[in-house]
Structure formats: structure tokens, C-alpha cells
Amino acid sequence: MLTCKRNKFTLPPSITYLNCAYMSPLLKSAEKAGIRGLRAKRNPALISNEDFFSDSNELRKAFAQLIHAPDPLRVVIIPSVSYGMATVARNIRLRKGENVVVADQQFPSNFYPWKRLCDDYEAEVKVISPPDTMIDRGKKWNERILESITIGTRVVAIAPLHWADGTRFDLMAIRKRSEEVGALLIVDGTQGVGAMPFDVQSIRPDALICAGYKWLLGPYGIGLAWYGKYFDEGVPIEENWINRLHSEDFTNLVNYQSQYQPGALRYEVGEHSNFILVPMLLKGIQQLNNWKPERIEAYCRQITQEPLNMLKEKGFWIEDEAWRGAHLFGIRLPSGSDLEKIKAHLLRHKIFVSYRGNAIRVSPGIYNTESDVKRLVRELLKTVK
Ligand SMILES: Cc1ncc(COP(=O)(O)O)c(C=O)c1O
């Protein structure tokens, strides 16, 4: 079992930060790497041609290890989820009347591309809402999603868990069903990968897209995507020099190349060799590979279990453990609670969580302790007396 790793970060001691789903704090090691990258440009004579490739290669390898992908060349550096999704949408053609299945209130970067694509082809975004009941809510929501995947479904675009309240989506079952009808499975892993195990070999998505600044412990402005075989001969959304074959040879760049670098590298964003962001994200993912997502998940489960049981006993609603993240979950208030009052109260006590829809979104990390979660519970209980 892992122990608290707060000493690896520089979170101020006075705050209770339970909001990694918003943004992770910075690892000290990533901060150092970023400063090194920034300072490197003081003397560009020391930035070699190889430097354009070396850390990017390491980053791809580290992420491939994290998601159990055998081929790091399928991993691509992206600036944002919207960018990674734009690549996906660019390579899908729909027929009139077909549909793309998404979960209700999915994160916008995994909704708007589908809306655009469906509008272009007179197809439909099928938004699958949760059931009206709070009994077996997660289980029933998953059943609804599976039932909605039918012969006309071309794409299921979803996440391992819902960004707003942590409801888990059973990607194995969704993959099985989507395969039965010949639909692609596109996964936004931003709120899951890094904090819970994710194995591309068992889930077999067609694409996995992740922002880097949350559970991958990276800086803002860089993320990672993994593209499967479907995208092998696809068209990127931009044409940059470094994605072409033999771009390592700087003397030959204007002997224009018709071929791309191998694997999925054609999809990488221009200037992806970012000398500041790449080494920072690399530190984050190396650290995660060392801690291991399954152990981070177990740690989050351990520090939240008892405090959350206390809340449930007092009339707060939290999804069953099997159908929510250990690191990300929504707390719904007893009827008659005043959310604005609660927000102000928690802020006064320097407890940081998010408010998404009608849930208080709590997302602890490896730098939290059970006392942090208990503090949240104690203050929440005071507000509903
Ligand atoms: C599920 C999910 N996807 C993506 C993002 C970020 O998207 P983008 O990188 O396009 O800004 C977030 C940010 O909160 C998110 O929660």
C-alpha cells in the first residue's frame, strides 16, 4: 500500500486540496524539469537536433507503459483533448441517419466534435441520460448506454468515468457491444488514466485521448493520445515538417517527403518537441509508472471509505463503490441543503472541491490523507445541521 506523497509536491500546508479533477498540483521534480527546459533557451547553441526527438520519444514510451500499449509509436503528443478529438472526427465519415452515442453532460471537448460531425452528415448525436432514480443509478445508466448502441451507431464516444460525478462506465462491456454493431470506441481518458488502471490491450479502444494536467500530473497545454489501427492511413488536421519521414535529417527538410513518420506520429501537433512542457509531463508519467495506477486507486479508496460512509449515514448520496471512481465522485446533498452556503463555508475553511451540475465533485490524490477527507466531511455535516 502506498503512503501519502505530499512531500513530492509543494501544496501549501494550510489548504485541503481535493480537486485533482480540476487540476493536479505540480510535482517538485516536474517543476525542476520545467525550469531546466526554460533555461535551456538561454543558450540555444546547446539545443541539439536530437533534442527535438529524445524527450518526446521517452514521453511516448512512458505513456505506452502506463496504458499497457505495446507500441509507443501509436502515442502522440497533443496540446488538448479537443485537438486529439479533432483528429478522430477528421477521419470519420458518417451516413445520413447514423448516430454517435455519448453520455449525458459529457465534457464539451468530447461532445462538440460529434455535434459538428453529425450536423455535417445529417446524422444524430444520441445523448444517453442517466435514469431518474438514484437507486442503482450507475448500473442502470450503463444498461441504457448498452441498449442505445444499435446497428446505426458508428461511434461510441465516452470516458472511463463521468467527469462531473465520477460515474463509472463499463468500457469492456461497451467495447463488446460496439464491436457487435461495428461502431468505433473513442475514449476520453482525461479523468481516469493515471488514477486507475487502464489497459488498451484489454479495452481495445480505437482512440484514447487524455489531457495532461490532471491525473497525469503534467503542466497545462500538453496531453497524449493513442490511436489504434483504424487511424493508420488517416489524414492529420495539420501538415507539419517533423511528422514526415526522416525529419531527423535537418539538412534535407525541403526535399519534401510524401510519407509520414511511422505509427500514429502523423497526428502529432506542430512544435510538439516543446522543451518545457514535454520534460514536465515526462516526470509526471514516470512518477505514475513508479507508483502504479492500481496502487493510487487503492490509496484513494482507502482514505475515502470511512469518511464517505459517515456522510451516507447522514443522508448524503454517493454512488455505490462499484459504479464510481475511487479518486473522483459526486456528493449529492440531503434535500433542503443550501449549496451556496456550503460553497462559502468550504471556501472559508480552505477546502477545495468543484461544483459540477448538482453534485459536489471531490477528487483526492496521492498527496491527500484520510484526515483531509474527514475534514471535508466534518465541515459538510456542520452545514446541514
Ligand atoms: C473529461 C475531460 N476531458 C477533457 C478536458 C479538457 O479538455 P481540453 O483539453 O480540450 O481543454 C477536461 C477538463 O476538465 C475533462 O474533464
The ligand as an SDF file (V2000), in Angstrom:
LIG
                    3D

 16 16  0  0  0  0  0  0  0  0999 V2000
  -13.2530   14.7150  -19.2490 C   0  0  0  0  0  0  0  0  0  0  0  0
  -12.4330   15.8940  -19.6740 C   0  0  0  0  0  0  0  0  0  0  0  0
  -11.9340   15.9150  -20.9170 N   0  0  0  0  0  0  0  0  0  0  0  0
  -11.1980   16.9370  -21.3610 C   0  0  0  0  0  0  0  0  0  0  0  0
  -10.9170   18.0240  -20.5540 C   0  0  0  0  0  0  0  0  0  0  0  0
  -10.0870   19.1480  -21.0970 C   0  0  0  0  0  0  0  0  0  0  0  0
  -10.3280   19.3490  -22.4730 O   0  0  0  0  0  0  0  0  0  0  0  0
   -9.3850   20.2550  -23.3670 P   0  0  0  0  0  0  0  0  0  0  0  0
   -8.0190   19.6480  -23.2690 O   0  0  0  0  0  0  0  0  0  0  0  0
   -9.9530   20.1660  -24.7310 O   0  0  0  0  0  0  0  0  0  0  0  0
   -9.4010   21.6270  -22.7790 O   0  0  0  0  0  0  0  0  0  0  0  0
  -11.4480   18.0580  -19.2610 C   0  0  0  0  0  0  0  0  0  0  0  0
  -11.2300   19.2170  -18.3860 C   0  0  0  0  0  0  0  0  0  0  0  0
  -11.8510   19.3760  -17.3550 O   0  0  0  0  0  0  0  0  0  0  0  0
  -12.2130   16.9530  -18.8170 C   0  0  0  0  0  0  0  0  0  0  0  0
  -12.7140   16.9090  -17.5700 O   0  0  0  0  0  0  0  0  0  0  0  0
  1  2  1  0
  2  3  1  0
  2 15  2  0
  3  4  2  0
  4  5  1  0
  5  6  1  0
  5 12  2  0
  6  7  1  0
  7  8  1  0
  8  9  2  0
  8 10  1  0
  8 11  1  0
 12 13  1  0
 12 15  1  0
 13 14  2  0
 15 16  1  0
M  END
$$$$
